[in-house]
Amino acid sequence: MESTVLRRRALAAGTAAVAVGALALAGPTGIASAGQPGSAVPAADDRLSPGLLEALRRDLGLDAGEARARTGNEYRAAAVAARLEKSLGADFAGARVSGDSAVLTVATTDRADVTRITAAGARAEVVSHGLDRLDAVKSALDAVALEKAPKDVPSWYVDVRANRVVVNAARTAAADRFLTAAGVPRGLVRVVRSAEQPRTYADLRGGDAYYMNGSGRCSIGFPVRRGTQDGFVSAGHCGTPGVTTSGVDQRAQGSFQGSTFPGRDYSWVAVNANWTPRALVNGYGNGDVTVAGSTQALVGSSVCRSGSTTGWHCGTVQQHNTSVTYQEGTVSGVTRTDVCAEPGDSGGSFVSGSQAQGVTSGGSGNCSQGGTTYYQPVNPALSAFGLTLVTSGTPTDPPTDPTDPPTEPGGTWAAGTTYAAGAVVTYGGAGYRCLQGHRAQAGWQPPNVPALWQRV
């Protein structure tokens, strides 16, 4: 398989949805709202940049009004699906949206759940297999691939539409060997013939970029914060811990603090004081995109990618939790899309509306004939490294005087603790659920930062 490293990311203000130019930028920052249930969402998203609107028009045939309405509907559908997933428990079999109106369908294995689903405003679908069971099958396949990447099996994923695990293979015999090695039930798997040859999108040509050890080049993913340390997330194949980085102007910038590839495809770079992250994404002359959070878009949602080679391109989310085999090895947990990309776009940001989705990992095809592109979701990267996404959210920076912490009314929440998304704490007699992974700072008590915590 051909392998190239897409490297190129701009640190410039919140490369949330696209790789942005990584020059020092000034301006107010906030800690990203995770965009979970309870967040106020307008009927239509007025924060979409002209560049993003144009890409949605070109690739999905949506005019400005339709684009704003669709992204707003998709955001609300994700919130409803999250609540239903919790209430349905083991019966939950996945959710997706369809059409320009983003109609939400939620699947369940129990017909008794239909009333609850429809009461929430979604279409109900009764299927045979719960999402937990299908995820277990995929995990068994991932375990085999971790030992040795399967030959002639480019990708596999849970397809919530088909209620099966789909294995894409160049030859049926290759898929059979893979399934046998994993010992998974054949009735839960559908094998699809595929000529796809995924590769990471690497290139040494440039646009907004940063350099690794003065040589290779990548695009910045999303500006982040770890405590008081600023930095950004990028693709794991861009560098390993200790590799130094410099900006597009060759000024010293920082160094990789953590990186995983293959297996996953994420990394984070700590930057020096000359670089100030902002909650923006490079709009390539068409207006920067503001990043407001990182709510995961549902299958079927519109999603757009920005990269320094091909600029803005849009499509839809095909499947989450996909595994893909590159020449360097298998990467699991990525999202499969029908958005195109080309060498040089690696590490570029994916967004849905104003919500950060992930960083470009790799794929196949090109933007002349179309293709398949995978992105590494940003939230697992934040959780893995204890990072907080910089967004236009409302939470304030921690107090500058560490000797003057606010009064603690009691509970399990504690400053200095790293919380993963979904963690539950108590504070002041109330319970709160973590909306995005972060390291708690003095001043970030749950009632004060609704972008990070939701009362339960």
MOBELSUL-V237749 format. One record per residue. RES is the residue in one letter. PSI is psi in degrees with one decimal (* if undefined). D_FIRST is the distance of its C-alpha to the first C-alpha in whole Angstrom. Layout:
res,psi,d_first
RES,PSI,D_FIRST
RES,PSI,D_FIRST
//
This chain:
res,psi,d_first
M,142.0,0
E,137.4,4
S,130.3,6
T,153.1,10
V,113.6,13
L,6.6,15
R,118.1,18
R,113.8,21
R,140.1,24
A,126.5,28
L,-20.5,30
A,135.3,33
A,113.0,35
G,77.2,33
T,47.2,29
A,-48.3,30
A,-5.5,28
V,160.1,26
A,125.5,25
V,163.1,29
G,131.8,30
A,56.8,31
L,158.2,34
A,127.6,37
L,143.9,39
A,162.4,42
G,163.7,43
P,146.4,44
T,163.0,42
G,167.1,42
I,129.0,40
A,134.4,38
S,131.8,39
A,-6.1,37
G,40.7,38
Q,176.2,39
P,136.1,42
G,-18.6,45
S,143.8,44
A,129.5,46
V,126.8,44
P,160.8,45
A,-34.5,45
A,145.8,43
D,107.0,40
D,1.1,42
R,2.3,40
L,131.0,37
S,160.8,36
P,-38.2,37
G,-42.0,33
L,-41.1,32
L,-40.8,35
E,-39.9,34
A,-38.9,30
L,-34.4,31
R,-47.3,33
R,-44.5,31
D,-29.5,28
L,-1.3,30
G,28.4,33
L,131.7,36
D,176.0,39
A,-43.6,40
G,-41.7,42
E,-38.4,39
A,-45.1,37
R,-42.1,39
A,-43.2,40
R,-46.5,37
T,-34.9,36
G,-42.6,39
N,-39.8,39
E,-37.3,36
Y,-46.0,37
R,-36.8,40
A,-38.2,38
A,-37.6,36
A,-43.7,39
V,-44.0,41
A,-37.7,38
A,-40.6,38
R,-41.3,41
L,-36.7,41
E,-40.7,38
K,-44.4,41
S,-29.5,44
L,-22.1,42
G,-131.4,41
A,-16.5,39
D,-21.8,40
F,131.8,37
A,17.6,34
G,164.4,33
A,154.2,33
R,161.7,32
V,157.9,33
S,149.5,34
G,169.1,35
D,-20.7,36
S,-2.3,39
A,54.7,36
V,128.2,38
L,129.2,38
T,129.5,37
V,128.0,37
A,146.9,37
T,157.3,39
T,-3.3,40
D,117.7,43
R,-24.0,45
A,-15.9,48
D,-9.8,46
V,-43.7,46
T,-42.6,49
R,-39.6,47
I,-47.1,44
T,-32.2,46
A,-25.8,49
A,-2.3,46
G,12.4,45
A,160.0,42
R,141.4,41
A,143.9,41
E,125.5,39
V,123.7,40
V,177.7,37
S,-29.5,37
H,131.6,34
G,157.3,35
L,-35.4,32
D,-40.7,32
R,-42.3,32
L,-38.3,29
D,-34.7,27
A,-38.0,28
V,-45.6,26
K,-38.0,23
S,-35.8,24
A,-39.1,24
L,-41.9,21
D,-38.9,20
A,-39.3,22
V,-43.3,20
A,-29.2,17
L,-33.0,18
E,-41.6,19
K,122.6,16
A,130.4,13
P,135.4,13
K,137.1,11
D,21.2,10
V,90.1,12
P,-30.0,10
S,160.0,13
W,151.6,17
Y,164.2,20
V,121.4,24
D,104.5,25
V,-22.1,29
R,-44.8,29
A,-12.6,29
N,41.4,30
R,163.5,27
V,124.5,24
V,130.4,21
V,115.4,18
N,127.6,16
A,144.8,14
A,-31.2,13
R,140.6,16
T,-38.2,19
A,-36.0,19
A,-42.1,16
A,-40.1,18
D,-42.9,21
R,-40.3,20
F,-45.8,19
L,-38.4,22
T,-42.4,24
A,-34.1,23
A,-19.2,24
G,37.6,27
V,152.5,27
P,123.5,29
R,-26.9,28
G,-15.0,30
L,2.5,29
V,141.4,25
R,124.3,24
V,130.5,21
V,130.0,19
R,133.7,17
S,137.3,14
A,10.1,11
E,139.3,10
Q,81.6,6
P,147.3,7
R,155.4,7
T,147.5,10
Y,84.4,12
A,147.4,13
D,157.3,16
L,21.9,19
R,159.5,21
G,-178.1,24
G,-146.7,26
D,125.0,27
A,173.3,26
Y,156.7,26
Y,143.4,25
M,118.6,24
N,31.8,26
G,10.7,27
S,-89.0,24
G,158.9,21
R,139.1,21
C,164.3,21
S,148.2,23
I,144.5,25
G,-83.6,25
F,132.6,29
P,139.7,32
V,174.1,33
R,139.3,36
R,100.2,37
G,-119.9,41
T,2.4,42
Q,123.1,38
D,156.1,36
G,-158.7,33
F,157.1,30
V,150.9,26
S,-174.3,23
A,144.8,19
G,-29.5,19
H,-0.9,16
C,-26.3,19
G,165.9,21
T,160.4,23
P,133.2,26
G,-20.5,29
V,129.1,26
T,155.3,29
T,152.4,28
S,155.0,30
G,179.7,31
V,-23.8,30
D,9.7,33
Q,8.9,32
R,146.1,35
A,137.1,34
Q,-52.0,33
G,-152.2,32
S,154.8,30
F,130.0,27
Q,-26.8,29
G,148.0,27
S,140.2,23
T,122.4,21
F,131.2,17
P,-161.8,15
G,-67.2,18
R,-179.8,19
D,66.8,18
Y,157.0,21
S,166.5,24
W,145.2,27
V,128.9,29
A,135.0,33
V,161.0,34
N,178.9,37
A,-8.7,41
N,-5.7,40
W,123.1,37
T,112.3,39
P,146.7,36
R,161.2,37
A,58.9,36
L,161.3,35
V,138.1,32
N,122.2,31
G,6.9,32
Y,49.7,31
G,1.0,35
N,22.7,36
G,126.6,37
D,153.3,35
V,131.5,34
T,131.8,36
V,121.5,35
A,-12.2,37
G,-165.1,36
S,41.6,32
T,128.5,33
Q,129.1,30
A,147.3,30
L,161.0,30
V,133.3,28
G,-11.4,29
S,153.6,30
S,145.7,29
V,142.9,27
C,148.1,26
R,141.0,24
S,129.7,25
G,156.9,22
S,-10.9,23
T,-49.0,21
T,0.4,22
G,-141.5,25
W,132.3,26
H,144.7,24
C,164.6,25
G,-145.7,25
T,156.5,25
V,124.2,24
Q,-54.5,23
Q,142.0,23
H,172.7,23
N,51.3,22
T,149.1,19
S,137.3,16
V,139.6,12
T,117.1,10
Y,174.6,7
Q,-32.8,6
E,-13.4,9
G,-178.0,11
T,136.6,13
V,128.4,15
S,159.4,18
G,12.1,21
V,167.4,19
T,133.8,20
R,132.4,19
T,166.6,20
D,22.2,20
V,142.3,20
C,161.7,18
A,164.9,17
E,166.1,15
P,132.5,14
G,-16.8,17
D,-5.3,18
S,139.0,17
G,-9.1,20
G,157.3,22
S,146.0,24
F,135.6,24
V,154.2,28
S,109.3,30
G,-123.4,33
S,10.5,35
Q,123.8,33
A,135.7,30
Q,-48.5,27
G,-175.1,24
V,140.5,21
T,128.4,18
S,-60.5,15
G,-166.2,12
G,-156.7,11
S,160.4,10
G,-164.9,13
N,179.8,15
C,5.9,19
S,-37.8,20
Q,-5.5,19
G,168.9,18
G,-169.7,16
T,132.1,15
T,141.1,15
Y,140.7,16
Y,146.3,19
Q,116.3,20
P,142.8,24
V,-33.7,26
N,-42.4,29
P,-34.2,27
A,-41.6,26
L,-44.3,30
S,-40.1,31
A,-36.1,29
F,3.5,31
G,41.1,34
L,159.5,34
T,127.8,35
L,133.7,34
V,122.9,36
T,-174.1,37
S,14.4,40
G,175.5,42
T,-19.0,45
P,143.3,45
T,163.7,47
D,155.6,46
P,158.1,48
P,141.9,51
T,-20.0,51
D,100.5,54
P,-12.0,53
T,0.0,56
D,61.0,57
P,155.8,55
P,161.3,56
T,134.8,58
E,113.7,56
P,5.4,58
G,157.6,56
G,-177.0,53
T,-13.1,50
W,141.7,48
A,133.8,48
A,144.4,47
G,-8.1,45
T,140.0,43
T,123.1,39
Y,135.6,39
A,155.2,36
A,132.3,36
G,-14.1,38
A,145.1,40
V,132.4,44
V,169.1,47
T,148.9,51
Y,126.1,52
G,30.5,56
G,2.4,56
A,158.1,54
G,147.4,50
Y,142.7,47
R,134.8,43
C,129.5,41
L,-26.4,38
Q,146.5,36
G,138.0,35
H,165.4,37
R,119.9,39
A,137.9,43
Q,155.0,45
A,131.2,49
G,-11.5,50
W,34.1,47
Q,145.5,49
P,-43.1,48
P,-20.8,51
N,-15.9,50
V,76.2,46
P,-16.3,46
A,-21.3,42
L,-26.6,41
W,141.2,44
Q,130.2,45
R,138.3,48
V,*,48
//
